């Protein structure tokens, strides 16, 4: 089997790995801001909660 046959799967696997790494970085940065406290930490916490509950609320209204 040629290496070309694996090219698509390899690219897809790398893309998924990169997405996971970037998501982990974003979560770490957001948690660092929250643990630092202050107005920025409180705003980040409110934003994270609203991002999770907004789809729920909008689906209940529909």
C-alpha positions as CSV (number, residue, x, y, z in Angstrom):
1,X,0.0,0.0,0.0
2,X,1.4,3.4,-0.9
3,X,2.0,6.2,1.6
4,X,-0.5,8.3,-0.4
5,X,-3.3,6.0,1.0
6,X,-2.5,7.1,4.5
7,X,-2.1,10.8,3.7
8,X,-5.7,11.8,4.4
9,X,-5.9,9.9,7.7
10,X,-2.6,11.3,8.8
11,X,-3.7,14.8,8.1
12,X,-7.1,14.3,9.8
13,X,-5.3,12.7,12.9
14,X,-2.9,15.6,13.1
15,X,-5.8,18.1,12.8
16,X,-7.6,16.4,15.7
17,X,-4.5,16.4,17.8
18,X,-3.9,20.1,17.1
19,X,-7.5,20.9,18.0
20,X,-7.2,19.0,21.3
21,X,-3.9,20.8,22.1
22,X,-5.4,24.2,21.4
23,X,-8.5,23.5,23.4
24,X,-6.4,22.5,26.4
25,X,-4.4,25.7,26.1
26,X,-7.5,27.8,26.0
27,X,-8.9,26.0,29.1
28,X,-5.6,26.5,30.9
29,X,-5.5,30.2,30.1
30,X,-9.1,30.7,31.2
31,X,-8.6,28.9,34.5
32,X,-5.5,31.0,35.1
33,X,-7.5,34.1,34.7
34,X,-10.2,32.9,37.0
35,X,-7.7,31.8,39.7
36,X,-6.0,35.2,39.5
37,X,-9.2,36.6,40.8
38,X,-10.3,40.2,40.6
39,X,-12.8,41.7,38.1
40,X,-11.2,39.9,35.1
41,X,-11.5,36.5,36.9
42,X,-15.1,37.1,37.8
43,X,-16.0,38.2,34.3
44,X,-14.3,35.1,32.9
45,X,-16.3,32.9,35.3
46,X,-19.5,34.5,34.3
47,X,-18.7,34.2,30.6
48,X,-17.9,30.5,31.0
49,X,-21.1,29.8,32.8
50,X,-23.2,31.8,30.3
51,X,-21.5,30.0,27.4
52,X,-22.7,26.7,28.8
53,X,-26.3,27.7,29.7
54,X,-27.2,29.9,26.8
55,X,-27.8,27.0,24.4
56,X,-30.0,25.4,27.1
57,X,-32.0,28.5,27.6
58,X,-32.4,29.2,24.0
59,X,-33.6,25.6,23.3
60,X,-36.2,25.9,26.1
61,X,-37.5,29.1,24.6
62,X,-37.9,27.6,21.1
